[in-house]
Amino acid sequence: MHPDKNTSLAKLKGKKVLVTAGPTYEPIDPVRFIGNYSTGKMGYSLADALYEIGAEVNLISGPCHLTPKHTLNNYIRVQNTKEMFEHSVELFPFCDLAILAAAVADYRPVKTEEKKIKSRTERLVLTLEKTEDIALELGKIKKPGQKLVGFALETDNEIANAREKLHKKNFDLIVLNSLQDKDAGFGYETNRITILDADNKIHNFGLKLKEDVAIDILQMISEKLF
């Protein structure tokens, strides 16, 4: 934590916060899954920073190799989107703020095979269905006074796509990551973000360690939402 920034973050002290982190894995068979390259670093950095500010932190994490630095109010490990959805919907009504940093799988196989699929054919066709939309559901059940912050990872039309997602999901802020940025996004210790608010204002940040990016995000939340 940066001592010179503690004062600006003081408004988050005592707040009940839900953070989601990491990927979700949707099983194809006992040994294969649909997932993504998320390491969970951003979400865990946010959870640790919130704890150090004095917030009550509820962290729901998909499969990753990280553990929180501190003993959080709630620390729940899940595998798939349905599990993350159920825990998020259960906890959010009791929180002041939710930060949805998880990179949730958008699709899952309609059928999960009980036994390993043998590689006997040249092609394998999987039928997929949409997973539960955690952000959309929390946006629907958000009550006056509650705040919801989302993330967007884009490869093109970044600002337009992030702005559309912000309004569609009823976010108060959205954190945009672009795969066009060098040394940023999945698998890196650093990240470069842009934050859009509900007034369509755009806030750009430089390339930083994810621990420092977490502070920038929390500062923006503190200043804009509380």
C-alpha positions in Angstrom: 0.0 0.0 0.0 1.3 3.5 -0.9 1.2 5.6 2.3 0.5 8.8 0.3 -2.7 7.4 -1.1 -4.2 6.0 2.2 -6.2 9.2 2.8 -8.0 9.1 -0.6 -8.9 5.4 0.0 -10.2 5.9 3.5 -13.8 6.0 2.3 -13.5 2.2 1.5 -12.6 1.4 5.1 -15.4 -0.8 6.6 -17.1 -1.3 3.3 -18.3 -4.8 2.5 -16.8 -5.7 -0.8 -17.2 -8.7 -3.2 -14.4 -9.5 -5.5 -14.3 -12.1 -8.2 -11.0 -13.3 -9.6 -9.3 -15.8 -12.0 -10.8 -17.9 -14.8 -13.6 -20.4 -14.7 -13.2 -23.8 -16.2 -16.1 -25.6 -18.0 -15.4 -29.3 -18.2 -15.5 -31.2 -21.5 -14.6 -34.6 -19.9 -12.7 -35.6 -16.8 -9.4 -34.2 -18.1 -10.3 -31.4 -20.5 -12.0 -28.1 -20.1 -12.9 -24.8 -21.8 -11.1 -21.9 -20.0 -8.8 -18.9 -20.6 -5.3 -17.6 -19.6 -6.4 -15.6 -16.6 -4.0 -16.0 -13.6 -6.2 -14.2 -11.1 -3.4 -11.7 -10.3 -5.6 -8.6 -10.8 -8.4 -9.8 -8.6 -6.2 -11.0 -5.8 -4.3 -7.7 -5.9 -7.6 -5.9 -5.4 -8.6 -8.2 -2.6 -5.3 -7.8 -0.7 -5.4 -4.0 -1.2 -8.9 -3.7 0.1 -8.1 -5.8 3.2 -5.2 -3.4 3.9 -7.5 -0.4 3.6 -9.8 -2.0 6.2 -12.6 -3.3 4.0 -14.5 -6.5 4.7 -13.4 -8.6 1.7 -15.3 -11.5 0.1 -13.2 -13.1 -2.6 -14.6 -15.7 -5.0 -11.8 -17.2 -7.0 -11.7 -19.5 -10.0 -8.9 -22.1 -10.4 -5.5 -20.5 -10.0 -2.2 -20.9 -8.1 -2.6 -17.8 -5.9 -3.7 -17.4 -2.3 -4.6 -14.2 -0.5 -1.9 -12.6 1.6 -4.4 -12.0 4.4 -7.3 -13.8 6.2 -10.3 -12.4 4.3 -13.9 -12.2 5.5 -14.8 -14.9 3.0 -12.5 -16.8 0.6 -14.4 -19.2 -1.7 -12.7 -21.3 -4.4 -14.8 -22.4 -7.3 -14.2 -24.3 -10.6 -17.0 -23.2 -13.0 -19.2 -20.3 -13.9 -22.3 -21.7 -12.3 -20.6 -22.0 -8.9 -19.2 -18.5 -9.1 -22.7 -17.2 -10.2 -24.4 -18.9 -7.2 -22.0 -17.6 -4.6 -22.0 -14.1 -6.2 -25.7 -13.8 -6.2 -25.8 -15.0 -2.6 -23.2 -12.6 -1.3 -23.9 -9.4 -3.3 -27.1 -8.3 -1.4 -25.0 -8.0 1.8 -22.2 -5.9 0.1 -21.7 -2.2 -0.6 -19.5 -2.9 -3.6 -18.7 -5.7 -6.1 -15.6 -5.7 -8.3 -16.0 -8.4 -11.0 -12.4 -9.0 -12.0 -12.9 -12.7 -13.0 -12.5 -13.7 -16.6 -15.6 -15.9 -16.7 -16.0 -18.5 -19.5 -18.9 -17.4 -21.7 -19.8 -20.9 -23.0 -19.7 -24.4 -21.7 -20.3 -27.8 -23.3 -24.0 -28.8 -23.4 -22.8 -32.3 -22.3 -19.9 -33.2 -20.1 -18.6 -36.7 -20.9 -18.1 -39.0 -17.9 -15.1 -40.7 -19.4 -12.2 -39.3 -21.3 -12.9 -38.7 -25.0 -10.6 -40.9 -27.1 -8.8 -39.3 -30.0 -10.2 -41.7 -32.6 -11.5 -39.2 -35.2 -9.9 -36.3 -37.2 -12.5 -33.8 -35.9 -14.5 -33.4 -32.8 -17.6 -31.2 -32.7 -18.6 -29.7 -29.4 -22.0 -28.1 -28.9 -21.8 -25.2 -26.5 -24.3 -23.2 -24.5 -24.2 -19.8 -22.8 -23.1 -19.8 -19.1 -24.7 -17.7 -16.4 -24.1 -14.0 -16.8 -22.9 -12.9 -13.3 -22.5 -9.3 -14.2 -25.9 -8.9 -15.8 -27.6 -10.6 -12.8 -25.9 -8.5 -10.2 -26.7 -5.4 -12.3 -30.4 -6.4 -12.1 -30.5 -7.0 -8.4 -28.3 -4.0 -7.5 -30.1 -1.8 -4.9 -29.7 2.0 -4.4 -26.4 2.6 -2.7 -24.7 -0.5 -4.0 -21.9 -0.1 -6.5 -20.9 -2.5 -9.3 -17.5 -2.4 -11.1 -16.8 -4.6 -14.1 -13.9 -5.5 -16.4 -13.7 -5.7 -20.1 -11.0 -7.4 -22.2 -11.1 -6.3 -25.8 -9.2 -6.9 -29.0 -10.9 -4.2 -31.2 -13.3 -1.2 -30.8 -12.2 -1.2 -27.2 -13.8 2.0 -25.9 -17.1 1.4 -27.8 -17.4 -2.2 -26.6 -16.5 -1.3 -23.0 -19.1 1.6 -23.0 -21.8 -0.7 -24.3 -21.0 -3.3 -21.6 -21.0 -0.7 -18.9 -24.5 0.4 -19.7 -25.9 -3.1 -20.5 -24.6 -4.6 -17.2 -25.6 -1.6 -15.1 -22.0 -1.0 -14.0 -21.0 2.2 -12.2 -17.4 1.9 -13.6 -15.8 -0.4 -16.1 -12.0 -1.3 -16.3 -10.9 -1.8 -19.8 -7.9 -4.0 -20.7 -6.7 -4.2 -24.3 -4.9 -7.1 -25.8 -3.2 -4.5 -28.1 -1.1 -3.3 -25.2 2.3 -4.8 -24.8 3.1 -6.4 -21.4 -0.5 -6.0 -20.3 -3.4 -8.5 -19.6 -3.3 -12.2 -19.0 0.0 -13.8 -17.8 1.8 -10.5 -17.1 2.8 -8.9 -13.8 2.0 -5.5 -15.3 -1.2 -4.0 -16.8 -2.3 -0.9 -18.6 -6.0 0.1 -18.0 -8.5 2.6 -19.0 -11.5 3.3 -16.7 -14.9 4.5 -18.1 -17.5 5.9 -15.8 -21.3 6.2 -16.1 -20.9 9.8 -17.3 -18.9 8.5 -20.3 -15.7 10.0 -19.1 -12.5 8.2 -19.9 -9.6 7.9 -17.5 -6.3 6.5 -18.9 -3.4 5.0 -16.8 0.1 4.0 -17.7 1.7 0.6 -17.6 2.2 -0.5 -13.9 2.6 -3.5 -11.7 -0.9 -5.0 -11.0 -0.5 -4.2 -7.3 -0.3 -0.5 -8.3 -3.1 -0.9 -10.9 -5.3 -2.2 -8.0 -4.6 1.0 -6.1 -5.5 3.1 -9.1 -8.8 1.2 -9.5 -9.7 1.6 -5.8 -8.8 5.3 -5.9 -11.2 5.8 -8.8 -13.9 3.8 -7.0 -13.4 5.8 -3.8 -13.4 9.2 -5.6 -16.3 8.5 -8.0 -18.6 6.2 -6.1 -18.4 6.9 -2.4 
